[in-house]
């Protein structure tokens, strides 16, 4: 991850998408200082988090929480639910045991779990969806302002995914949360996000309002990602993108200039010598590309390049 710059507005859900290894989780952890980034700035509520350490950083942590990708391994198998969810309150201190139990029970009930049945049980006695609800309860018990959701539904069945997504939406409204939603499932991201940021090989490619990004992608990589979204219609011929002309470059030694140029059908000499800076291409729409897509160009690219033949099914 390098030179990633983005704003998360209070009360919004920012979706963060991209293929595995592009830096999505690293970006989320950098916001929480887990660990602190080696350079750059992370500003939260007028506080520069990278300047904080020790007690000062500890005092701000309750306002920033994270829901981890694996709902099973993120929970201590030896501890009971009342201890797992109540641990943040114990670490923070200043809360009596009775008050801690009351807040834990209230939070479990909020996420749809029966406190009487759940408090004394351990994680292995719950399903994956129930474990994710416990993880959400643990994040909510400190009443944070922002939650980083690191692929919170990727390990769950589709029916359970819908329940968890609805739960997150309800919690967002109830607690006034700001969410950074990291995921691979582009259809899920579209439904839950106000804005979406696309990453490739440690760089931001495009940022836009959710509807704008999905209807008119400007970066070739974004357009190819959109083409891979399944269309729930048996009469629609869909061709997912399988390759871009070469293998994914190494993140250790990325290509010069634009990191996507080795796989991009629009790459030209300037793409190899000059790194594109992210800039406004339309209202609330930003893209890092020397030659962004234009209206109608998706069809021409699909005809000219077998490498991105899936672009023909992109919604227009």
N, C-alpha and C positions, 0 to 999 in steps of 0.2 A: 504494500500500500504506500503510495507516495503522492504528495500534492493533492490530496482529496479535500475538497472544500465544499461544504454544504450547510444550509440552515435548516433547522427544524422549528417550525412555528408552534407556539403554545396551543395545545388542544388538537393538533392535527396528527394524522397517521402518515408517516413517510415510509413508503415501501422501498426496499433495497434489494435489487435482483442482479443476477449474473451467474455464470457457470461456476462450478466448484473451483476453489482456489483463487478466485478473483479478489478476495480481500473483504468480503461482506462482514464476516464474523470479526475479523481483525478491526474493522472500522467501529463496529459496535462495542467491542471491548476497549478500544482506545477512548471512546467517550466516557466509559466508566473508570478509566485509569487501571485497567486489568490486563496487562500492565500499562504503565504510563507510556505514551508514544515517545520515541527518541527525539522528535522535534515537532514543531508546530504548536497550534493553539487549540484548546477546547474550552469554550466559554459557555457557562451555564448560569442563568439568572445573574448576569453581570459579574460572575466570579470566574477567574481564570484557573481552571482545575489543574493545569500542569504546574502552577506555582504552589499548589497546596501539597502538604505532606503531614504525616503524623496525625495529631488531634484535629487539625483544621480540615484535613481530607475526611477523617472519620465522621465529623459532624455533618458533612454534606452528603455522605453516602446514603442515608435513609431516603433521600429524595430521588435517588437514582437506583433502579433495580433492574434485574435481568431474568428473563425466562429462558432456560437453556433448551437446546435442541432435543436431547434425549430425556424423556420424562421419567425413565426408570433409573438410569445411572446418575442423574443429578440429585437423587434423594438418597440419604444415608440408609442402607438396608437394616441397620441395627437399631435405628431410633424409631420411636413411635411418632405418629402424625402430630400429636400435641407438642412434642419437642421439636420436630422439624419446622412446623409453621411458627412456633413460638420462639425459636432460637434468635431471630433478629431482635425481638423485644428483650431477651435475656442479655444479649451482647450489648445492646444499647443501654440497658439499665434504667433505673428510676421507675420501674413498673412492678407493682406487687404481684405475687403469684396468682391471686384471685383475679386481678385486673387482666393479667396476661391470659389466663384461661378464658375469661369472658371475651376478649378480643379475638383470640384464636377461634373460639366457637362461632362467633359472629361472622368472621371472615370465611370460615368453612361453609357456613350456611349460605353466605352470599354467592359462593362459587358452585353451589348446588350439591353439597355433600352434607349428610346428616352427621352433626357433631357427635352425638351419642354413639353412633356406630363407627365413626372414623377415628376418634381421638386416641384410642388405646391400641389401634392396629398399626402394622408395619407396612412399608411400601409393597412388599411381595404379595400382599393380600388384596391388592387393587388392580384393576385393569389399567391399560396404558392411558386411556382417556381420564380415568379417575386420578392417576398419578400426575397428569398434566394439570388437573384442577388443583391438586395439592401444591404444585409448583407455583401456580398463579396465586393461590392464597398466601404462600410464603412471600411472594413479591409484594402483595397488596397490604400485608399486615402492618407495614410501616407507613402506609398512606403516602406513597411516593408521588412525584410530579411527572416523572418520565420512566417508562419501562422499555428496555431493549428486548424485543421478542426475536430470539434467534431460532428461526425455523420451528415455531412452537407446534406445528401440526404435521410436519413431514413424516413422523414415525407412527402416525395414527391412521386408522381406517377412514374412508371417505365420510361415512355417516358421523363418526366421532369428530372429524375435522370441522364439520358444520357446527356441531355443538360448541366446540372450543372457540371458533371464530365468533359465533353469536355471543358467547360469554365475554370475550374480549371487548366486543362492541358495547355490551351492557356495562361492563366495568369502566370503560372509557367515559361513557355518559355519566355514570354515577359518581365517579371520583374525579372527573375533569382531567383525565390522563392525557399525556402526550406519548405517542408510541412510535418507535422505529421498528418496522416489521420486516425482518430478513427472511427471504424464502426463495425457493426454486420454482414453485408453482405460480406461473404468471397469471393464471386465471384467478387464483386466490388473492394475489396481490392487487389485482385490478378491483376486486370487490371490496377490499378493506381499506385501501389507501386513498388519501386525498391527493398526494403527489407521489411520483415514482422516480427513483434514481437508478440508473443502469451502470453497472461496473464491469470492466474488462481488464484483467491482468493488473490489478492494483490501481486503475485509473477510472475516473468517472467519464462515461461516454455521453450521457444525456440525462436531463432532469426536466420533468414537465408535469402538469396536472394529469391525473390518471387517465381521464377520457381522451385528452389530447395525445398523450403518448401512444395509446393503443390504437387510435384512429389514424394518426399521421406521424409515425416515427420518422425522424430525420437522420439518424445514424444507421448505416448499413447493418451494424451488429444488432441494434435494437429491432430493426425490421426482420432480421432473420430469427431472432428470439420469438417475435410475435407469430411468425409463420408456423412455429412448432406447437402453438396452443391447439389442442384437439377441438374440432368442431362437432358438437353433438347432433349431427345430421347425417344419416347413412347415405344420403344421396349426394353429399358434397365430397368431391375427390380431394383428399388432403395428402400433401407430400411434405413431410418434415425435413428440415435441413439436416444433412448428415455430415457435411464437411464444407470447408471454405478454401479448398485448394491446397492446404497443408496442415500439418499437425499444430497443436497449440504450442506456442513458443515457451521457453523456460522462463518462469518469473524471476529467476536468479540473474539471467542475462537476457532481458527483454529486447525486442527490436528497437532500433533507433527511430527517432521521429514518432509517428503514430504507432502505438503498440499493436494495433489491429491490422496494419497495412499488409502483413504477410498472408492474410486470409481474406482481404477485402477485394471485391471485384472492381472497385472504383479507384484503387490505389494508383498514384502517380508519383513522379520523382519528388515532388514537394513533400509527400507523405513520409519519405525516408529521411529527409534532411531537416525537417522542421516539425516539432511536436505541436499539435493543434491545442489551442487553449479553449476552454469552455466559454461560450459566449451566447448572448441572446440572439435567437433566430426568429422568434415570434413572442407575443406577450406570454410571460410565465413559461417560456419554453427555451431551454438552453442545451446546446450541443457542442461537443468537442470533435469537429470534423472539418477538414479543409474543403471537402466537396459533399456537403449534406444532400440527402435525397430531396428531389423536387416532385411536385404532383405529377403522377403518371410514370415516374421513373421506375417505380417498383415493377411495373409490367415489362418495361424494356429490359431491366436486369434479369428478370425471370426468363425471358426469351434468349438472352445472350449468354447466360452462364448456367451450366449444369450444376455448378457447385452450390448455387442458392436457388434451385428450382422450387423449393418450398415457398418462396415468396409469392407465388401465384395465388395462394389461398389466403393471403393477408386481407383482413377486412378493409374495405374502402368506403 
